[in-house]
Amino acid sequence: MEPIEFTYEHVLNTVTESEILSVAEKAKEKLNLLYNKQGKGNDFLGWVNLPETISEHLIKDINETAELLRNKIDILVVIGIGGSYLGAKSVIDILSHNFNNLLTERKNPVVLYAGQNIGEDYLFELLETLNNYDYAITVISKSGTTTEPAIAFRLLKHHLETKYGKAEARSRVVAITDEKRGALLNLSKQEGYKTFVIPNDVGDRYSVLTPVGLLPIAVSGGDISSLIKGARHMMEHTSPKTEFHKNTALLYAATRNALFNKGKLVEILVNYTPRMHNFSEWWKQLYGESEGKNGKGIFPASVDFTTDLHSMGQYIQDGQRILFETVLSVTNPRNNLAIPHDNNDEDGLNFISYKPVSYVNKMAQLGTLLAHVDGGVPNIFFEIPKLNENYIGQLIYLFEIACGVSGYLLDVNPFDQPGVEAYKKNMFALLGKPGFEKESEAIKNRINNMD
């Protein structure tokens, strides 16, 4: 199997190789902290060994549950927010037909999402759509009380029971939740829902290789065994036993850290493959929520090229020099499509007649890389042989390990998210949630003083 290739060649106008290598010892120390579970947030490091510890029994159970659902539904609605849906969505989008929702014949259910927003029109129109299809729900929450998913589940549970009756509705709900406690676990026991466990020592943004991600991926037709095998392969190649110059996760973490120290405060993840858009969304949450603390962290952004070359491309080329790019390049597309010859040549494209579209895309990629590097934007570069379950599993694990190391290099806890709670406290106070009376009074007085 061809490896995922990594190069920092295109950052060397900004940082020297010796500056990257100077981080090597620190990066190796931080990797050992992850493996030895001795660093900050060590209660949430279950994902580090997950690829080699996940049991065949669990994989079999997930696949059998997925098969039962596939045989009776057109749509699976995944209810969750943040890592509870982003990981699954990113993998499902990569593996699926670009126009899967419009196909009249398909082997597997369409996967839709709820609980990732509180848009009234979105939820109304989802329920309206579900009137016309057979569907099931996977609800994902450790507590069962996170506001956005809880609202969505209450609405969808009511809709499901109204449509199918309570007995049949129970067979169409799978809950993925805490093993021992929480509102969702209690409800699941009362209703007899099929359940899977979110490991206590795995935070949601690192949970794609648990049932949180694996069940929706399996329902959509993905090969979860190959996904895990890919992650296991990357685990072997990024372990503390691997030398620094061969350890892709350490090289990536060290390179971005060296760039950050040179004032490159924004990292833009770049892809040239439309189906990777939501992989970038997963990556943004992983790095933003892990590193953005104590006034520290690289701001994670993303673009889809060549689309965004006609919008964000101008800023990247000529704006403030606080940026660097990390490019995800895919060597082999899934399909082949050549550009036809046209005798009139009104569009002037005959010079690329008979060339595959992927060749043009590659030249756009190379031309952009050269232009951006010349314009003062360093480029980290990954070359991925193809987009299948194995390589996606490798990418997921690579970015997770590099994120843990990067967070420790910044001296933050990469496994908590205290800042996420700030908006919730204000929202609960404004809504008049019981127990928030003092906060409600204070925030109302503050608002009145603003008028």
Beta strands, then each sheet from edge to edge (+ up, - down):
strand 1: 5-7
strand 2: 75-79
strand 3: 110-114
strand 4: 135-140
strand 5: 173-177
strand 6: 194-197
strand 7: 266-271
strand 8: 299-304
strand 9: 323-330
strand 10: 379-384
sheet 1: 1+ 10- 9- 7- 8-
sheet 2: 3+ 2+ 4+ 5+ 6+
end
